[in-house]
Amino acid sequence: MILLPLVLLYLPSNFFDTGESMCLSVVLLGKTCPGCGLTRATQHLLHLDWMGAAKFNKLVFIVVPILIYFYIKQLLVYWQKWKEPSNEGK
């Protein structure tokens, strides 16, 4: 869980820009959905490419902060569990 953001930061911002779409709406129906381009937009936003992110999907400016909030919240839960002494053996 900790490594995923680091891997995404290591990859270039245009890593996901090419290739076939994996969106079921595009693959099955040939139509884009509101979430189309969010992966590419997120990758550009992580590299502080604001215009590139907006080009792929403007919802990224709402989705990424929410994802960061939940990511940090879950990290804190794991941290608290790790810091608690084990009650096993008592």
C-alpha positions in Angstrom: 0.0 0.0 0.0 2.9 2.3 0.7 4.7 1.5 -2.5 1.9 2.2 -5.0 2.2 6.1 -4.9 6.0 5.8 -5.0 5.8 3.6 -8.1 3.3 6.0 -9.8 5.7 8.9 -9.0 8.6 7.0 -10.4 6.8 6.3 -13.7 6.7 9.2 -16.2 3.6 11.3 -16.4 2.7 10.0 -19.9 3.1 6.3 -19.0 -0.6 5.6 -19.4 -1.3 8.0 -22.2 -1.1 5.4 -25.0 -2.7 2.0 -25.5 -6.2 0.6 -25.7 -8.8 1.7 -23.2 -9.8 -0.7 -20.5 -13.0 1.0 -19.7 -16.0 -1.4 -20.1 -18.1 1.4 -21.4 -15.7 2.1 -24.2 -14.9 -1.6 -24.9 -18.5 -2.9 -24.9 -20.5 0.2 -26.0 -18.0 2.4 -27.7 -19.0 5.3 -25.5 -17.0 7.2 -22.8 -18.2 7.3 -19.2 -17.6 10.1 -16.6 -14.6 8.1 -15.3 -12.8 7.8 -18.6 -9.3 9.2 -18.4 -9.1 9.3 -14.6 -6.1 7.0 -14.5 -4.2 9.2 -17.0 -5.4 12.4 -15.3 -4.3 11.1 -11.9 -0.8 10.2 -13.2 -0.4 13.7 -14.7 -1.7 15.3 -11.5 0.8 13.3 -9.4 3.5 14.9 -11.5 2.0 18.3 -11.0 0.9 18.6 -14.7 -2.3 20.5 -14.0 -3.2 21.1 -17.6 -2.4 17.6 -18.7 -4.6 16.3 -15.9 -7.5 18.6 -16.8 -7.2 17.5 -20.5 -7.9 13.9 -19.6 -10.6 14.4 -17.0 -11.5 17.4 -14.9 -13.0 15.2 -12.2 -9.5 14.4 -11.1 -9.4 17.6 -9.1 -12.2 16.1 -6.9 -11.3 12.4 -7.0 -7.6 12.6 -6.1 -8.0 14.7 -2.9 -10.7 12.2 -1.8 -8.4 9.3 -2.6 -5.5 11.0 -0.7 -7.8 11.5 2.3 -8.8 7.8 2.4 -5.2 6.7 1.7 -3.9 8.7 4.7 -6.8 7.6 6.9 -6.1 3.9 6.1 -2.3 4.4 6.8 -3.1 5.8 10.2 -5.3 2.8 11.0 -2.5 0.4 10.0 0.0 2.5 12.0 -2.2 2.4 15.2 -2.6 -1.4 14.8 1.1 -1.8 14.4 1.9 0.4 17.5 -0.6 -1.5 19.8 1.1 -4.2 21.9 -0.1 -7.6 21.1 -2.6 -9.1 23.6 -1.6 -12.7 22.6 -0.2 -14.9 25.3 -2.1 -13.2 28.2 
